[in-house]
Amino acid sequence: MSSLVLGFREIDNTQLPLVGGKGLQLGALSKIDGIQVPEGFCVTTEGFRKAMERSEAYRALLDQLTVRNADERERIGEISREIRQTIMEAAIPSDVAKAAAHSLSRLGEEHAYAVRSSATAEDLPHVSFAGQQDSYLNIVGVDAVLRHIYKCWASLFTDRAVIYRMQNGFGLGERASPAWQVPIITAYGKGTSQAKGSQPKPWRSMPEKKAAPRPARSVPSSK
């Protein structure tokens, strides 16, 4: 079993740091009799580390971001934009690409997929990261799915997401950042459960659609 990609049924309740909250719950739901969960898999936090471990530019930009204050919005925006670009320009490691492509071939490359984000610290008692990172629907083909995995990773560094983490005391450094974001790839829909015996509806022919972000709001610091 690869630590880079985990199918939902391979996930157990000890793997939150690898698959995030949504991934963990999808793993649990997939093992319950009477619940039909659309098939899919998670590209784990190890996949992100593998992709960025040799990027000196990424590490340097993280260091710059770490010393900023939450009220330095203009500078945070500049650095965050550079980080997103650096992530999107990074070459995908061959073993990550191979593991993801293998999972897609098993599920069916012709299907449309949702590429969603799962955070390893979401839905805590005092903070919620829901809706902060990007999700993409109706993605078809291995190359397109791999590209949108990177888009999910990059969305960890939108201005809004970065400032929210700063305001709530979550780390931004090299050791902390990769553990936040997990792309989840699901066939047919967004990963919601269905009653036993029901069939997932096939996707209509639709252009790629990015899920709309929630309206930004001012969040007071917990410090």
C-alpha positions as CSV (number, residue, x, y, z in Angstrom):
1,M,0.0,0.0,0.0
2,S,1.5,3.3,-1.1
3,S,1.6,6.2,1.4
4,L,1.3,8.6,-1.6
5,V,-2.2,7.5,-2.6
6,L,-4.8,5.7,-0.4
7,G,-8.2,4.4,-1.6
8,F,-11.1,5.1,0.7
9,R,-11.3,1.5,1.9
10,E,-7.6,1.6,2.8
11,I,-8.0,4.5,5.2
12,D,-8.2,3.8,8.9
13,N,-8.9,6.1,11.9
14,T,-5.1,6.6,12.6
15,Q,-4.4,8.3,9.3
16,L,-5.8,11.9,9.8
17,P,-2.3,13.4,9.2
18,L,-2.2,11.7,5.8
19,V,-5.7,12.1,4.5
20,G,-7.4,15.0,6.4
21,G,-10.8,15.1,8.0
22,K,-12.9,14.5,4.8
23,G,-10.7,11.7,3.7
24,L,-10.9,10.1,7.1
25,Q,-14.7,10.2,7.2
26,L,-15.0,8.9,3.6
27,G,-12.8,6.0,4.7
28,A,-15.1,5.3,7.6
29,L,-18.3,5.6,5.6
30,S,-17.0,3.2,2.9
31,K,-16.8,0.4,5.5
32,I,-20.4,0.8,6.7
33,D,-22.9,-1.8,5.4
34,G,-25.8,-0.1,3.7
35,I,-23.9,3.1,2.8
36,Q,-22.7,3.4,-0.8
37,V,-19.9,5.9,-1.2
38,P,-18.7,6.9,-4.7
39,E,-15.3,5.3,-5.3
40,G,-12.2,7.4,-4.9
41,F,-8.9,8.0,-3.3
42,C,-6.8,10.6,-1.5
43,V,-3.4,11.9,-2.6
44,T,-1.8,12.1,0.9
45,T,0.3,14.7,2.5
46,E,3.3,12.6,1.7
47,G,2.5,13.3,-2.0
48,F,2.8,17.0,-1.3
49,R,6.0,16.6,0.5
50,K,7.4,14.5,-2.3
51,A,6.4,17.2,-4.8
52,M,7.9,20.1,-3.0
53,E,10.9,18.6,-1.1
54,R,13.5,19.8,-3.6
55,S,12.0,23.3,-4.2
56,E,14.3,25.9,-2.7
57,A,12.1,28.6,-3.9
58,Y,9.1,27.2,-2.1
59,R,11.0,26.9,1.2
60,A,12.4,30.5,0.8
61,L,8.9,31.9,0.2
62,L,7.5,30.0,3.2
63,D,10.2,31.6,5.4
64,Q,9.2,35.0,4.1
65,L,5.5,34.3,4.9
66,T,6.2,33.0,8.4
67,V,7.6,36.3,9.6
68,R,4.6,38.4,8.4
69,N,1.8,39.6,10.6
70,A,-1.9,39.1,9.7
71,D,-2.4,42.8,9.1
72,E,0.3,42.9,6.3
73,R,-2.3,42.0,3.8
74,E,-0.6,43.4,0.7
75,R,2.7,41.7,1.3
76,I,1.0,38.5,2.3
77,G,-0.9,38.6,-1.0
78,E,2.4,39.1,-3.0
79,I,4.2,36.2,-1.3
80,S,1.2,33.9,-1.4
81,R,0.8,34.5,-5.1
82,E,4.4,33.5,-5.7
83,I,4.0,30.4,-3.6
84,R,0.9,29.3,-5.6
85,Q,2.8,29.9,-8.9
86,T,5.8,27.9,-7.5
87,I,3.6,25.0,-6.6
88,M,1.9,25.0,-10.0
89,E,5.2,25.1,-11.9
90,A,6.7,22.2,-9.9
91,A,7.2,18.9,-11.7
92,I,5.0,16.1,-10.4
93,P,7.2,13.3,-9.0
94,S,7.0,10.2,-11.2
95,D,5.9,7.9,-8.3
96,V,3.1,10.3,-7.3
97,A,1.9,10.5,-10.9
98,K,2.2,6.7,-11.3
99,A,0.2,6.0,-8.1
100,A,-2.6,8.5,-9.0
101,A,-2.7,7.2,-12.6
102,H,-3.0,3.6,-11.4
103,S,-5.9,4.5,-9.1
104,L,-7.7,6.4,-11.9
105,S,-7.2,3.4,-14.3
106,R,-8.7,1.1,-11.8
107,L,-11.8,3.4,-11.3
108,G,-12.1,4.3,-15.0
109,E,-10.2,7.1,-16.7
110,E,-13.3,8.0,-18.8
111,H,-15.3,9.1,-15.8
112,A,-15.7,12.7,-14.6
113,Y,-14.1,13.3,-11.2
114,A,-14.4,15.8,-8.4
115,V,-11.0,16.9,-7.1
116,R,-11.6,18.3,-3.6
117,S,-9.6,19.6,-0.7
118,S,-9.4,18.0,2.7
119,A,-7.6,19.8,5.6
120,T,-6.0,17.9,8.5
121,A,-7.2,20.5,11.0
122,E,-10.7,21.2,9.9
123,D,-13.8,21.3,12.0
124,L,-12.1,22.0,15.3
125,P,-14.1,23.4,18.2
126,H,-12.8,26.9,17.8
127,V,-12.0,27.1,14.0
128,S,-13.4,25.8,10.8
129,F,-11.5,25.6,7.5
130,A,-14.5,24.5,5.5
131,G,-14.7,26.1,2.0
132,Q,-11.3,27.8,2.2
133,Q,-9.5,25.6,-0.2
134,D,-10.6,24.9,-3.7
135,S,-12.7,22.1,-5.2
136,Y,-13.1,21.3,-8.9
137,L,-15.9,19.3,-10.5
138,N,-16.2,17.5,-13.9
139,I,-12.5,16.7,-14.4
140,V,-11.8,14.1,-17.0
141,G,-8.5,12.4,-17.9
142,V,-5.3,11.6,-16.0
143,D,-3.5,14.8,-17.1
144,A,-6.4,17.0,-16.0
145,V,-6.8,15.3,-12.7
146,L,-3.0,15.6,-11.9
147,R,-3.2,19.3,-12.9
148,H,-6.1,19.9,-10.5
149,I,-4.3,18.1,-7.7
150,Y,-1.7,20.8,-7.9
151,K,-4.5,23.5,-8.0
152,C,-5.8,22.1,-4.8
153,W,-2.4,22.2,-3.2
154,A,-1.9,25.8,-4.4
155,S,-5.2,26.9,-3.0
156,L,-3.7,26.3,0.5
157,F,-2.0,29.7,-0.1
158,T,-4.8,32.0,-1.1
159,D,-4.6,35.3,0.8
160,R,-7.8,34.4,2.7
161,A,-6.6,31.0,3.8
162,V,-3.2,32.2,4.9
163,I,-4.5,35.1,6.9
164,Y,-7.1,32.9,8.6
165,R,-4.4,30.5,9.7
166,M,-2.3,33.4,11.0
167,Q,-5.2,34.9,12.9
168,N,-5.8,31.6,14.6
169,G,-2.3,30.7,15.5
170,F,-1.7,27.9,13.0
171,G,1.9,27.5,11.7
172,L,2.9,28.4,8.1
173,G,6.4,27.1,8.2
174,E,7.9,24.3,6.1
175,R,7.1,21.6,8.6
176,A,3.5,22.7,9.1
177,S,2.3,23.6,5.7
178,P,2.4,20.3,3.8
179,A,0.2,18.7,6.6
180,W,-2.8,20.9,5.8
181,Q,-3.9,19.9,2.4
182,V,-5.1,16.7,0.9
183,P,-6.7,16.4,-2.6
184,I,-9.6,13.9,-2.7
185,I,-10.5,12.4,-6.0
186,T,-14.0,10.9,-6.3
187,A,-16.0,9.5,-9.2
188,Y,-19.5,10.7,-10.2
189,G,-19.9,13.4,-7.5
190,K,-18.5,15.2,-4.5
191,G,-18.2,12.3,-2.3
192,T,-21.6,12.3,-0.6
193,S,-23.0,9.0,0.6
194,Q,-26.0,7.3,-1.0
195,A,-28.5,4.8,0.2
196,K,-27.7,1.2,-0.5
197,G,-29.0,0.0,-3.9
198,S,-29.1,3.5,-5.4
199,Q,-26.9,4.2,-8.4
200,P,-24.7,7.2,-8.9
201,K,-25.9,9.5,-11.6
202,P,-23.6,9.8,-14.6
203,W,-22.2,13.3,-15.2
204,R,-23.7,15.3,-18.0
205,S,-21.3,16.8,-20.5
206,M,-20.4,20.0,-18.8
207,P,-17.3,22.3,-18.8
208,E,-15.0,22.2,-15.8
209,K,-16.6,24.0,-12.9
210,K,-14.8,25.4,-9.9
211,A,-16.9,25.3,-6.7
212,A,-17.8,28.8,-5.6
213,P,-15.9,30.0,-2.5
214,R,-17.8,31.2,0.5
215,P,-17.9,35.0,1.1
216,A,-14.9,36.2,3.0
217,R,-15.5,37.6,6.5
218,S,-13.4,39.2,9.1
219,V,-12.4,36.7,11.8
220,P,-11.0,38.1,15.1
221,S,-7.7,36.7,16.4
222,S,-7.9,34.0,19.0
223,K,-4.7,35.2,20.6
